[in-house]
Amino acid sequence: MSFTLAIVGRPNVGKSTLFNRLVGRKIALVDDLPGVTRDRRVHAAKLYDLKFDVIDTAGLEEVDSASLEGRMRAQTEAAIGEADLILFLVDAKAGITPTDVTFADLARRSGKPVILVANKAEARGAESGMYDSYALGLGEPCPISSEHGQGFPDLRDAIVDAMGEERVFPDEHVKPSADDSVAVTIPATPRSMDDLVGDDIDDPDAEDVPAYDSSKPLRIAIVGRPNAGKSTLVNTMVGEERLLTGPEAGITRDSISVDWEWNGRKIKLFDTAGLRRKSRVQGKLEKLSVGDALRAIRFAEVVIIVLDATIPFEKQDLQIADLIIREGRAPIIAFNKWDLVENRQMVLADLREKTERLLPQIRGIRAVPISGERNQGIDKLMAAVATTDEVWNRRISTGRLNRWMEGVITHHPPPAVAGRRLKIKYITQVKTRPPGFVISCSRPEAFPTSYVRYLSNGLRETFDMPGVPIRVVLRTSDNPFAGRAKKKR
């Protein structure tokens, strides 16, 4: 049986840095500005031979409960309630503050085992702050440096002492030494957009197409402009106040993942920071938040674009949709705040017309009116998500594709360019997620864009693939005699 560890403390003591170190990846946003973390984030972690779940929390502050900081504190208190062990972080460099004393009492009253951790112990003058921390009454401090990876063998031993070997080593396996260094994996660089993205098909010429597995886990990212209601939607889906919400725009900063189950299917939801126009993105912290949201989009399979139904289709909404399409993700539009709309039938007809007109590059995109706050339309939204994911994974056999292509060429053959007719030899699907097709033809560079678009729309309509990106690449077959001079007789 694993255990859960919560990292708590006042703002800017290094909680997110320690979280990233334990997780082994730079997941949580880190900045010198206090109060960067707002939501609680849970992730699997490892410290040498210890495996556990770790919770990153917002900094504890003494504020009014109705304020944004007060709601952040409520999220931290919820994390303390979920945890089996509390790491109470203090800044050894800055010393102990009255806020540390107040919240040390809160951690002690929780009844959970508490480990006092003196972070930034590598700094000059940190010893005095570490000795001052004895006054908190939480026992002997464990000096570490989250940024430089120092002191973690002692932290590992302190966790084992606090939890007991029976809890941390349930399988009674041989415990390796803690002399090895803590490994931190640097996140991979986001991939560049290729001509054809997606998952490779092992054998494109195989006629047996595997059936869609509707029980497999699904990753869904929730994106949109600030204050569109993304976090409220996620809270309604999971049935608890899991994420911080409020009337203020831009509350969410990190991309927070939440595990959920819908109709027996495991789903991981990613709530993301609001995406503003590039010209309005200011400061290092907001740039980090936007980068985190873009990584969530690339990691997801289906992306729900949340639009405010009262002010839909702003320029930024269309740019977000175009970004998702270029990344090859499966998009869904959710018209949120539907409870505020009057004349719903007329407004819905107008929104559907605008969707088709303003997003012509992805015909048939599914759009569902919802109210995240009042739990209206969520089942319809998830049904649209499941259908779109099935289309996004669709595989069409080479035989069906070429029979379709024969009819297309008969009805509307490729045009002649410079007096020479273009020829299409065959078509095959080489990728899924999204569907990607390769057409073997003569002179691919001479094919008009309009004819390629005609073929893409034909594939979408004939094989029932609405609402997902379709990639079509033209190539010519290699001529073994190209460049070979004629032999003299």
N, C-alpha and C positions, 0 to 999 in steps of 0.2 A: 504494500500500500504506500503510495507516494504521499508527500505532504506539500502544503502551500505556505509560501513565505511572502510576507508583505513588507515592503520597504517604505518607512514613514519618516517624517521629520519636517522641519520648517522649510520654506522655499530656499532654493539655491545652495543646498548642502551636498549635492551630487547624487541624488537618488536615481535619476535617469541614466547617469554615467555608470553607476553600479549595476543597474538593470541591464544595460547593453553588455557589460562585461560578463555577467552571469549567463545571459542568453547566448552570447557568442556572436552577436550581430548588432550592427548599429540600427536598431529599430526605433527607439524612442528619440525624439528631437532633443538636442542638447544645445544650450546657449547660455551665455553669461547673464542674460536677463532673468531675474527671478520670476517664478510663476509660469514657466513655459508649459509644463505638464498640467493638464486640467482634468482629463478623464483618467480612470484607472484602467491599466492595461495588464492583461494576463498572458504569460507565455511560458512554454517549457524551458527549463534552464538546467545547467550542469555545472558543478563545481568539483573538479577532480572526479572522484567516484560517487559523488552525491547527485541524484537526479530528483528534481522537484519542480513545482510550478512557482513562478515568482510574479508578484503584482507590483507594478510601478504606480505610485499615487501622486496626487497633487500635494503641494506644500501646505502644511497645517498653519492656519492663521486664525487669530481671534477677531472675528468680524460678525456682522449681523447675518443671521441664517438666510434671510431673503436675498442677500446680495449674491453676485456671481462667485465671489470668494467663499461665501457661506455654503453655496451649493457644491463648490469644489470640496470643501471640508466634509460635507455629507457623503460624498463619494469615497473619500479617504476612510471615514468611519465605517462605511460598508465593507471596504477592503479589509479593515482590521477584524470585522466580524467574520469574514470568510476565511481568514488565515489561521494556520496552526502555529505559526511562529512569526514574531515581529522583529525586524531589524530596525532599530531606532537610530537614525543617522544624525550625527552632529558634525559641525564644521570645526575641526581642531584648530585650524588657522585663525578663525574668527573668535573662538571661545564660546562660552555658554551665555545665552540670552534668556530674558524672562519668558519668551515664547517657548524655548526648549523646556524650561521647568514646567510650564503649564501642560504641555502635551506629553511630557514624560509621565505626569500623573494620569493622563488619559490612557496611555499605553499600559501602565501598571494596573489600572482599574479594569482593563479588559479581561484580566484573568488568564491571558495567553502568555507563554514564555517569551521573554524579551531579551534580545542581545543588543547591548549598547555598542555602536560602531562609530569610532572617531575617524572620519574621512579627512582627506587632504593632509594626512600625517607626514607627508614628505616635505611639507613647507617649513621654512625657517620660522622658529618660534611656535611651532605646533605643540610642543611638549607641554607648555603651560596650559593651553586650552584642553589638552587631553586629561591633565590632572584635575582641572576644574570640573570635568564631566562626572567625576565621582560624586559630586554633590547632587546629581539627579537621582541617586538611590537605585540605579539599575544595575549595579555591580561593576565589575572591572571592564573598562572600555577595550575594544579590540581595534588597534590602530591599523588602518589600511590606506591605500591610495587607489581609488577606483580608476583614475585616469592612467596611472602608470602600472597598475597590476601588482602592487606591493601589498604584503600582509595577508594574502588569501589563504595560505596554509593554516594560519591561526584562526581565520574566519571559519574555515571548514571544520576545524576541531571544535570551535565554539558551537556550531550548529549541531554536531554530533552529540556534544555534552547536553545541550538544551533539549533535544528531541529524543535522545536515547538510541542506542544502536539497533534495538529491535524495530524501531520505526523507520530509521533511515536505511537499514540494510535488511529488508524483509526476507530476501532470498538467502541470507547468510553466505553471500559470496565472498571470496577473498578480497580484502580491501587493499587496493594498491596504495603506494606511498603518495603523500601529498607534496613531494619535492618537485614534481613536474610543473611546468609553467602553465598558467591559465591561457587557453587558446582563444583568440578572438578572430572570427572570420570577417574579413572585409567584404561588404556586400558587392555582388557582381555589378558591373556597369550595365545600365539598361541597353538592350540590344538596339541596333539601328534598323530602320525600316528597309527591308529588302523588297525586291520586286514581288516576291511571293512569300508570304508568311504563313504559319500554321504548323500542324503536326504532319510529318511525313506518313504516307501510306506505303506499307511494306511491299505489296504487290499490286500495282495499279491495274494490271490486266486480269486480276482474279474476278470471276463472275459472282462468287459467293460474298455477299455484303453482310457484315455482322450487324445484328439488330442493336438498336439503341438501348442502353442500360439506364432505365429511369430511376434506379436505386443508388446510383453512384453519387458520392458527395459532390457538392456544387459550391463554387466560390462566386460571390456576388459583391460587387462594389457599388456603393451608393454615392453618386456625385451630383454636383449642381452648383449654382451660384450661392453666395452666403445668404443665410436666413431663408432658404427655400423649404426647410423642414426636414432635413436629412436625418438628424439625430433623433428627432421626435418619431419619425417613421421606424427607425431601428428599435427604439424603446417599445413602440406598439407591437412590432413583430415578435420580440422576445418576451413581452409581457411583464417587463419590469423597468424601473428607472435606471437602466444600465449606463446610459450616456448622459452627459451634462447638456441641458437644454435651457432655453430662455429667450426673451425678446431681443437680446443683444445679438448683433450680427458678428460672425467670425468667432464663435465660442470654441468650436472644434479646431484643434491644431494638428495633433497626431492623427494618423489613420489607424483607427482602433478596430481590431477584429473581434467579433462576437460569435460564439458557436450557438446554433439554433437548429431546430428540427421541424420540418413542415411535411405533414402527411407521411411520416416515417422516413423522410429523406434528410440526411445530415447536410447542413448548410453552414458555411462560414461567411458572415456578413462583414463587410469592411465599410465603416463610416469614415468619410474623408472630410478634409477642410474645404470650405467654400472656395471655388475657383473664380477669381476676379480677372478682369482684363489685364494683360501683361503690363500695360502702361500704368496701372493703378497698384501693382504689386510693389510694396515699399518695405524696405528693411530686410535684414538677413533672416529674421525669424519667419516672416511670411513667405519668403522664397523657399525656406526649408519645408514649410507646410505644403506648399504647392508641389514641390518635388516629391514629398511623401505621398500626396494624393495621386500623382502620375504613376508612381511605382505600384500603388494599389490597383490602378486601372490595368496596368500591364500584367499583374499577377492574377487578376480576376478572369472569369470565363464570361459571365453575363454582367453588364453594367446597367444599373437603373439610373437614368437621368431624371432627377427630380426638378420639375418646373413649377413655379408659383402660378397657379391657374389664373390668378387675378392680374398678373403681368407676365404672360408667357412670351417665349420666342424673342427675348432680347438678343442682341448681337452675340453676347457671350454664351448664351444657351446654344446657339448654332455652332459656335466655335468649339464648345465642349463636345457636341455630338460629332462634329467632323474629326476631332482628335480621336475619339473612340473608334470611329469607322476606320481611320487610317491605321490605328493600332491593331485592327482586325478583331476587336472584341464584339460580342453579341449585345446590341443595345436595346433597351426598353425605355419608353418615355412614361413617366408618372406625373400626371397633372395633379399636383398636391393642393391642399386647402380648398377642395371642391365644395366643402360645406359653406364657404363664403360666396359662392357663385350663384347668381340669380339667372333665370331663364336658361336652365341647364341644357336643354335639348338644343337650343339655338347656339349656345356657346360651344357645346361639344361638336356640333356639325362644323362650326367655323374653325375650331382647333384642328380637327381631322383634315380639313381642306388645307390649312396652313402647313400641317405636317407634311403632306404629300408635295406641296409646292416648294417649301423651303428646304426640304431634305430629299431632293431627287436622286442623290447618289445611293440611296438605300431604300428603294421602293418597298412599301408594305411594312414599314417599321410599326411595331405594336405600341399603341398609346392607351393608357388606362387612367380614368379619373379616380382619385383616391382622396381620403382625408386621413393623414397619419395621426392627427390628434384624436379623432373620433373613431378610429378603427373601421373605416369604411373603404371597401374596394380592395382590401389586402389579398383576399383569396383570388380575386380576378387577376390581380397583379402577379401573384405567384404562378397562376396557371399560364399566364402569358410568358413568364420567365422560363417555365419548364418547356413550353412549346418552342420558344426561340432557341433554347439550348439544344433541343433535338435537331432543329434545322441547322444550327451551327456545326453540329457533329455529323451532318448527313454525308453519306458516301454513295456515289452512283457508279454502277459498273461501266466499264469501257464499252461493252456491247451496246447498252442502252444509249450512251452518249453518241456513239457513231451512227446508230440508226436515226437518232434525232438530227445529227449533223447532215446526213444525206438529204433529209427532207428540207432542211434550211437552205442548202446549196441549190436544190432544185427550185425552191420557191423564190429565193433571193440570193443569187450567187454573188461572190465578191466582185467588186468593180474592176474594170481594166485601168491600169495606171501606166502612163507613157506608152499606150498602145499594146501593152502586154497584160493579159488577164492573170489575176492572182489565183493561186490554187491552194486549197485546203486538203491535206492528206488524211489526217485523223485527229481526234481529240481524246484526252484521257485526264482523269482526276488524279493528281499526285499529292494533294494535301487536304486535310480537314481542319476545322477549328481555326479560321473559317475555310469554306470550300475553295480550293485552288485548282485551276485547270490549265493544262498546257495544250496548245494547238500547234501541230506541226504543219507548216505551210511554206510556200515559196515567198521570198522577199518580205520577211516580217516587217522590216522598216518602212515598207511602202503601204502597209495596210492603213486605211483611214481610221481615225479614232472613232468616228461615227459608226463604222461597221463593227468594231470591237465592242462598242457599247450596245449595239443591236444584238450581238451574240450573248453578252452578259444578261441583258434583259430577257432574251429568249430562254436561257438556262434558268433564270429565276422563275419565269412563268411556267415553263414546261415541267420542271421537276419540283415545283412547289417549295421555293426557298425564299419566302418574303422576309424582309426585315433583318437580313444579315449581310455583311460584306461578302462580295464574290470577287475573287481574283482571277484574271485571265492573262496568261502570258503566251506570246507568240514566239515560236522558234523555228529555225530551218534545220532539216536533217543534214548531217555532214556528207559532203560529196567526196568519195574516196579518190576521184580523178581530178579534183580541183587543184589548179596550179601545176598540173603535170603537163609538160610540153609534149606535143605529138611527135611520135617517133618517125624518122625519115625512112621511107621504103627504099 
